[in-house]
Amino acid sequence: MSVRHVVPVPRKSATGRVAEVYAQSVADFGQAAFMMLSPAPELHAAAWAVLRESELAGLAPRTDKEVVAVAVSQANRCRFCIDAHSILIHALGEHQLAEDLLDDRVPAGPHHAALATWAKATRTLDPAHLSAPPFQAELAAEYIGTALSTHFINRMFSTLTDEQLLPGNLQRVRPVRRVGAMAYTRTVHRELTRGDSLPLLAGIPMASWPAWAGDTPIAPAFTALRSAAAAGATLLSEPSRNLLRATVAEPTSTGPLSHGTWLTQRLTRLPEADRPAAKLSLLAALSPHDITEADVTAWRTTTSATDTDLVHLLGFGAITAVERIEEAITSWFCR
């Protein structure tokens, strides 16, 4: 995987919060997590905490949550995340399930098929398209947290990396996937203590916790992610923030979007000086694959922004979409 647009903090020279995230994620996940977010340490830590407390720890079967992660990634077309989570399912010993999900086939088992269908439907942002959740209410926080974490991370991988898990996309070769999975076999079967990531969030402002997360460690982790990503709001003008939120709320935002009329029509509503930043935030929210080096350069030339600023700006676009998805998912439970 190559990181684009920013320079990540190297593992050997990492200090403070970033070094702690690297160390914990290597121990609990088998690799240093989300290096492309490391220029923004609070966002980096919060993104890791949500993934750890939702997907890696807890009571719901790890395989189930990996199914959710692959299905969400399929809906968002995040190639890196599809490949990575499929390999983790191989590591869990579910080889046919991993191959079915990788190729976007309906899993043979009805429970996993229902989970994949539910997870994909979360991309639509429309509660009317969501079926009854195929999991017990007491485990809802873990499944919802996994879905929301994946929606956020999909967007950040698609904007900030080339999405190649291995050089030359070698992970597309089935024997390579099976061999690669062996490196994670011990890690995926570890039983993790819930809440161990929360000390990494010290000092991040916490507002009200999401009701869907209950009293699980997912609640403060997701709150920290929302807070850390909100730092990017200051890089947008108020009209740009309003445009972002209004566009994400539109029903048409649920389909596959690309550079084209939808973006041009909206950007023309803004002063020219506001458009480069607004463009990046809109694409991060709704069409992250379409962000180009030229888009980033156009924004950088209008400001003295740093890599930290860029991660925050893209993170704000991503969390704006995730909050809309959160609203759609949780509205089902309020019927």
C-alpha positions, 0 to 999 in steps of 0.5 A: 500500500502506498500513501498518497497526498500526505507523509505518514509518521514512520513507525521507527520515529513515531512518538506519543499518541501515534507510537501508542496506536502503532504498538497496540494495533500491531499487538491486537490487529497484526499490523500498524493501523491507519498510517495514512491518518498518523499526521492527525494523531487524535483522528488516528487514535479515535479511528483505531479505537472505534475499529478495535472496540467494535470489530476486534473486541466484544461478544459478537463473533469476529467472523460475523463482524468481518462479514459486515466489514467486507460487505460495507467495503463492497458497497463503497468499492474500497478495494484495499478494505475488501481484500484486507478483511477477506484475508482476515476471514481466511485467517478465521478458517472460513475460506469459502466464505472469504472467497464468496465475499471477495467476489461479491457473491451471496454467502451460502449460510443464511445468517452471513447472507443476511448480515452481508445484505444488511451491511450493504444496505447501510450505504443507501442512507435510507432507513426504508431500504434497511431490513430487520437487523440480523443480530440480537439487540444486545450486540447491536452496538458492535455490529453498528460500530463495525459498519460505521467504522468501516464506512469511515475508514473506506473513505480515508483509504480511498482518498489517501492510499492507492488501495493496493494491499500488496505490491502488484495486487498479489493478494488477488491470487488465491494461494497468496491470500491463504498464505497471507492469512496465516500471519494473522491466524493467532491475532484474530483468535485472541480474546481482547479486553474491551476498553483497552484503547480508551486511554489513547483518547485522553484529551480528545473532547467528548460530547454526548455519547451515541445512544446506540452504543449504550455503555460499551467502550464503543460509545466514547470511541465513536464520540472521540472519532466524531470530535476529532474529525470535526476539527476539519470543519474549521478548514471550510467556510460556513457556506461550504459546511452547509453545502456539504451537509445538504448534499450528503442529506440528498437522496441522490447521494446514495448512488455511485457518484463521480466527477461530473455535473453533481459536483460542478452544479454544487460548487458553483453556488460557492465563492471561487475561493471556497471551492477547492476545500469544498470539493475535497470535502464533498468528494471525501464524503460521497466519491472518495475515489475521484480525489486527484493530486490536482484537486489536492494541489489546487487546495494547497496553493490557496492556503498554507495547509499542512498534511494534518490539515488535509487529513482533518479536511478529508476526515470531516467530509467522511464523518459527515457522510458517516453521521448521515449513515448513523442516522439512517441505521439508528432510525430503524431501531426507533420505529 
